Amino acid sequence: MIEKRAAQRHRVFKGGTITFESSGVACTVRNMSDGGAAIDLDGSVMLPPSFTLSITRDNFVRNCRTVWRNDTRIGIAFVQ
């Protein structure tokens, strides 16, 4: 398999929140890099094309867009 990511991802297990349109959805961040992350959702949630990911304990907030999706796992890219 050919690796297409610009930066290597590191495994993590952190609670996060996806926010959009005055809504918040809990998620688990499973891996991260400087450019994106993979997150798990508790169920099938419809997300807009762009949203915000927050990890409170790390004071981490990034605007994101979905790159790929498999059931409850989503690959996201951080948007500048």
PyMOL commands that set and color helices and strands:
alter all, ss='L'
color gray80, all
select helices_A, chain A and resi 56-58
alter helices_A, ss='H'
color red, helices_A
select strands_A, chain A and resi 10-20+23-32+36-41+50-55+60-70+73-79
alter strands_A, ss='S'
color yellow, strands_A
deselect
rebuild
show_as cartoon
